[in-house]
Amino acid sequence: MKKILMILFFIPFLVISLNAAGSDIEESLSELESSAFNQIYSDDDLSTRLTRLEREFFGAKQSGN
């Protein structure tokens, strides 16, 4: 439960970072992956990494803007 709350705390920062430079996105995803999976998937593309996080926390990939 603590892990989920921590991740939900970071999601707004990820959304803000998605509007920033690429390295900021990578860094934000790495922090979330580390918290969620105790592993960073830096070899995967951004879409795959984000989908993995969505499945972990929402049970499925989310649609919409």
Accessible surface in RSA format (square Angstrom, percent):
REM  Atomic radii and reference values for relative SASA: ProtOr
REM  Chains: A
REM  Algorithm: Lee & Richards
REM  Probe-radius: 1.40
REM  Slices: 20
REM RES _ NUM      All-atoms   Total-Side   Main-Chain    Non-polar    All polar
REM                ABS   REL    ABS   REL    ABS   REL    ABS   REL    ABS   REL
RES MET A   1   167.48  86.7 126.91  84.0  40.57  96.6 108.95  92.6  58.53  77.5
RES LYS A   2   174.19  85.0 167.01 102.5   7.18  17.1 112.44 101.2  61.75  65.8
RES LYS A   3    89.49  43.7  82.87  50.8   6.62  15.8  56.06  50.5  33.43  35.6
RES ILE A   4    82.63  47.0  82.63  61.6   0.00   0.0  82.63  59.5   0.00   0.0
RES LEU A   5   101.68  56.6  95.43  68.3   6.25  15.7  95.74  67.2   5.93  16.0
RES MET A   6    87.03  45.1  79.95  52.9   7.08  16.8  58.56  49.8  28.47  37.7
RES ILE A   7     1.44   0.8   1.44   1.1   0.00   0.0   1.44   1.0   0.00   0.0
RES LEU A   8    80.16  44.6  70.25  50.3   9.90  24.9  70.60  49.6   9.55  25.7
RES PHE A   9   125.23  62.7 114.90  71.2  10.33  26.9 123.32  74.8   1.91   5.5
RES PHE A  10    50.28  25.2  49.61  30.7   0.67   1.7  49.61  30.1   0.67   1.9
RES ILE A  11    44.41  25.3  44.41  33.1   0.00   0.0  44.41  32.0   0.00   0.0
RES PRO A  12    71.22  51.9  65.83  60.0   5.39  19.6  70.63  58.3   0.59   3.7
RES PHE A  13   103.82  51.9 102.65  63.6   1.17   3.1 103.08  62.5   0.74   2.1
RES LEU A  14     9.65   5.4   9.14   6.5   0.52   1.3   9.14   6.4   0.52   1.4
RES VAL A  15    83.77  55.1  82.97  75.1   0.79   1.9  82.97  72.1   0.79   2.2
RES ILE A  16   117.73  67.0 114.35  85.2   3.39   8.2 115.63  83.3   2.10   5.7
RES SER A  17    18.84  15.9  17.09  22.8   1.75   4.0   1.75   3.7  17.09  23.9
RES LEU A  18    73.94  41.2  55.41  39.6  18.53  46.6  55.41  38.9  18.53  49.9
RES ASN A  19   134.78  92.9  97.91  94.6  36.86  88.8  32.11  77.3 102.66  99.2
RES ALA A  20    47.44  43.6  23.31  36.0  24.13  54.9  35.01  49.3  12.43  32.9
RES ALA A  21    65.90  60.6  49.26  76.0  16.64  37.8  60.74  85.5   5.16  13.7
RES GLY A  22    44.24  54.6   0.00   N/A  44.24  54.6  31.34  86.0  12.90  28.9
RES SER A  23    82.80  70.0  69.53  92.8  13.27  30.6  52.25 111.3  30.55  42.8
RES ASP A  24    61.87  43.3  60.91  60.6   0.96   2.3   9.11  21.4  52.76  52.6
RES ILE A  25    19.84  11.3  19.84  14.8   0.00   0.0  19.84  14.3   0.00   0.0
RES GLU A  26    70.79  40.6  70.63  53.4   0.16   0.4  35.38  68.4  35.41  28.9
RES GLU A  27   107.49  61.7 101.24  76.6   6.24  14.9  34.47  66.7  73.01  59.6
RES SER A  28    19.44  16.4  16.47  22.0   2.97   6.8   7.37  15.7  12.06  16.9
RES LEU A  29     2.26   1.3   2.26   1.6   0.00   0.0   2.26   1.6   0.00   0.0
RES SER A  30    23.95  20.2  23.70  31.6   0.25   0.6  13.73  29.2  10.22  14.3
RES GLU A  31    79.62  45.7  73.45  55.6   6.16  14.7  35.64  68.9  43.98  35.9
RES LEU A  32     4.37   2.4   4.37   3.1   0.00   0.0   4.37   3.1   0.00   0.0
RES GLU A  33     0.06   0.0   0.06   0.0   0.00   0.0   0.04   0.1   0.01   0.0
RES SER A  34    49.23  41.6  46.68  62.3   2.56   5.9  10.24  21.8  38.99  54.6
RES SER A  35    22.77  19.2   8.34  11.1  14.43  33.2   9.15  19.5  13.62  19.1
RES ALA A  36     3.57   3.3   0.00   0.0   3.57   8.1   0.00   0.0   3.57   9.5
RES PHE A  37    48.11  24.1  24.92  15.4  23.19  60.3  31.32  19.0  16.79  48.1
RES ASN A  38   128.21  88.4  95.88  92.7  32.32  77.8  30.24  72.8  97.97  94.7
RES GLN A  39    95.67  53.5  86.91  63.5   8.76  20.9  28.76  61.2  66.91  50.7
RES ILE A  40    86.23  49.1  65.02  48.4  21.21  51.1  65.02  46.8  21.21  57.5
RES TYR A  41    55.69  26.0  50.42  28.7   5.27  13.7  32.46  24.4  23.24  28.6
RES SER A  42    75.34  63.7  54.55  72.8  20.79  47.9  26.38  56.2  48.96  68.6
RES ASP A  43   149.14 104.5 112.49 112.0  36.65  86.7  38.88  91.5 110.27 110.0
RES ASP A  44    48.10  33.7  37.27  37.1  10.84  25.6   6.70  15.8  41.40  41.3
RES ASP A  45    91.92  64.4  76.32  76.0  15.60  36.9  48.06 113.1  43.87  43.7
RES LEU A  46    66.04  36.8  62.27  44.5   3.77   9.5  62.50  43.9   3.54   9.5
RES SER A  47    75.04  63.4  64.32  85.8  10.72  24.7  44.02  93.7  31.02  43.5
RES THR A  48    59.34  42.2  53.61  54.4   5.73  13.6  37.27  50.1  22.07  33.4
RES ARG A  49     0.17   0.1   0.15   0.1   0.02   0.0   0.00   0.0   0.17   0.1
RES LEU A  50    52.73  29.4  52.73  37.7   0.00   0.0  52.73  37.0   0.00   0.0
RES THR A  51    17.28  12.3  17.19  17.4   0.08   0.2  11.41  15.3   5.86   8.9
RES ARG A  52    61.19  25.7  56.57  28.8   4.62  11.0  26.09  35.7  35.10  21.3
RES LEU A  53     8.02   4.5   7.43   5.3   0.58   1.5   7.75   5.4   0.27   0.7
RES GLU A  54    30.43  17.5  29.34  22.2   1.09   2.6   7.13  13.8  23.31  19.0
RES ARG A  55   143.18  60.1 133.46  68.0   9.72  23.1  40.11  54.8 103.07  62.5
RES GLU A  56    88.40  50.8  59.06  44.7  29.34  69.9   7.55  14.6  80.85  66.0
RES PHE A  57    34.54  17.3   4.93   3.1  29.61  77.0   7.41   4.5  27.13  77.7
RES PHE A  58   102.60  51.3  70.58  43.7  32.03  83.3  78.50  47.6  24.10  69.0
RES GLY A  59    64.83  79.9   0.00   N/A  64.83  79.9  33.25  91.3  31.58  70.7
RES ALA A  60    51.72  47.6  49.80  76.8   1.93   4.4  51.72  72.8   0.00   0.0
RES LYS A  61   123.73  60.4 102.18  62.7  21.55  51.3  50.52  45.5  73.21  78.0
RES GLN A  62    85.02  47.5  71.81  52.5  13.20  31.4  24.43  52.0  60.59  46.0
RES SER A  63   117.39  99.2  81.61 108.9  35.78  82.4  52.43 111.6  64.96  91.0
RES GLY A  64    74.63  92.0   0.00   N/A  74.63  92.0  37.19 102.1  37.44  83.8
RES ASN A  65   207.87 143.3 128.39 124.1  79.48 191.4  67.09 161.5 140.78 136.1
END  Absolute sums over single chains surface
CHAIN  1 A     4566.0       3680.0        885.9       2642.4       1923.6
END  Absolute sums over all chains
TOTAL          4566.0       3680.0        885.9       2642.4       1923.6
